[in-house]
Amino acid sequence: MTTTRAAEIRAGLDHPVIDADGHFVELAPVLDDALLASLEAQGGSALRDRYLASRSTPFDTSTVLAGRGEAALAEWKAMPSWWGWQTRNTRDRATSHLPRLLYERLDEMGIDYSILYPSTTLGLIDIDDPELAAPVARAVNSWLADLFRPYSDRLTVGAIIPMVTPDVAVAELRYAVGDLGFKTAVISGYATRHLGDSSAMPRPYRLDHYGIDSAYDYDPVWAACVELGVAPVSHSAHQHHRVSRSPSSYVYNHIGGLATSHESLAKSLFLGGVTRRFPTLRIGFLEGGVAWAASLFADLIGHWEKRNGEAIQDLDPDRLDVDALMEFMAEYGDEAVLGRLDRIRDHFARPAGRPEEINEFARTGVTQAQEFLDLFVPRFYFGCEADDPLVAWAFAEKINPLGARFRPIFGSDISHWDVPDMTEPVEEAYELVEHGVIGAAEFRELMFLNPVRLHTGTNPHFFDGTVVAGAAAVAIAGDA
């Protein structure tokens, strides 16, 4: 067999390569039968038929445009992902469907260990009916666990966990970990909350990002993640929800779609104090890159400096010295001002409207800027694909506020449309080193250390029994 460039690169490294976000594509005829059988076993024909009658089905990019007509334009429905699976490279296409073939080819790809997530069933975590979301997730997860169990030394797959309510999320997380043996889980970055008149079509809604202004207290979910040793990852996009969506261009919708969703979730969790209350919780944001995180970190600090509990007092309208201000008006005002001094005084003397909480950073518990480093940097991990040069921003300590060094993780994204050759991602990522964008130390963090940090932060035994167990243990000891 011809040695690939990826294999050569891996052979020259002194550390393993961990793919923190690979994918496989479910075989629909096999999945559909297993899903329906599980639903019938859980709730009889009524539950099976309820699922079949719903609009919640695995997402097939090959046929998604079938039947898409004028209604899509009339309702300004975002153009979805279409033609998302490889057809030219038949071997890669087969690899995307068959775990045994993927397992056999990992060395060829330069990958020691891959953490995989499904493709067509990812959308099922967005079901907004709790009574349907839970059994569907359980059915999918049971199938996934059986499919990948024989390859656990080099492959693991993430359970899908619906977040429609905390009770549903906790129950399915406990079942996935305790009964099915999952070590990682993918959650939606938001839950859909319908608003107003239920008969309105389309019905208005908002997105609930769990941290602030949530319809529920999601702390039991984060507590369960810590207890069970799971670092949840989000793989959601805003591309169907943004006002600026396009009904004709998937590319328009896809660019920035994941990053904006991730930013909303991270911002909500941080401002909601989740990273303060759960110091060992680690959360991953897959495929959106790290540039958005650097921008968010800088913006959070900038806003805190001007609008923290003390600084905001300088903006309190009731603290304005109206008498002193009016002296300036009388001395420097033109005729239009001088003719309205009484009205101007009344305008500035109005009592201020006041929020319930003046300090919008109260839930974070931050009292000094340095705390942002502890509450943000080691808590959040950012999935970066091989062709993303902006991964360098994670290590730009001279630019990032407080000298922050963020934690990017390599995601191959194999099986999806943006990987035409499964042997290329590791090679492409290594070009960052060859071109001087990052150094060997940063490459090690991206490809190995940060995935270890993410998944052992709450579960030190995550890599036990795998081919990277020894290297991971050494890394954990050195990082302590």
Secondary structure as UniProt FT lines:
FT   HELIX           5..11
FT   STRAND          18..23
FT   HELIX           28..53
FT   TURN            61..67
FT   HELIX           70..74
FT   TURN            75..76
FT   HELIX           90..97
FT   HELIX           99..109
FT   STRAND          113..117
FT   TURN            120..121
FT   HELIX           122..126
FT   HELIX           130..148
FT   HELIX           149..151
FT   TURN            152..154
FT   STRAND          155..157
FT   STRAND          159..161
FT   HELIX           166..174
FT   HELIX           175..179
FT   STRAND          185..187
FT   STRAND          191..194
FT   TURN            198..199
FT   STRAND          205..208
FT   HELIX           219..228
FT   STRAND          233..234
FT   TURN            239..241
FT   TURN            243..244
FT   HELIX           250..254
FT   TURN            255..256
FT   HELIX           257..271
FT   TURN            272..273
FT   HELIX           274..277
FT   TURN            279..280
FT   STRAND          283..285
FT   HELIX           291..307
FT   TURN            309..310
FT   HELIX           311..315
FT   HELIX           317..319
FT   HELIX           322..332
FT   HELIX           335..338
FT   TURN            339..340
FT   HELIX           341..348
FT   TURN            360..361
FT   HELIX           362..364
FT   TURN            369..370
FT   HELIX           371..376
FT   TURN            377..379
FT   STRAND          380..385
FT   TURN            386..387
FT   HELIX           389..395
FT   TURN            397..399
FT   HELIX           401..403
FT   STRAND          408..411
FT   TURN            414..415
FT   TURN            417..418
FT   TURN            422..423
FT   HELIX           424..434
FT   TURN            435..436
FT   HELIX           440..444
FT   HELIX           445..449
FT   HELIX           450..456
FT   TURN            460..465
FT   TURN            467..468
FT   HELIX           469..479
//
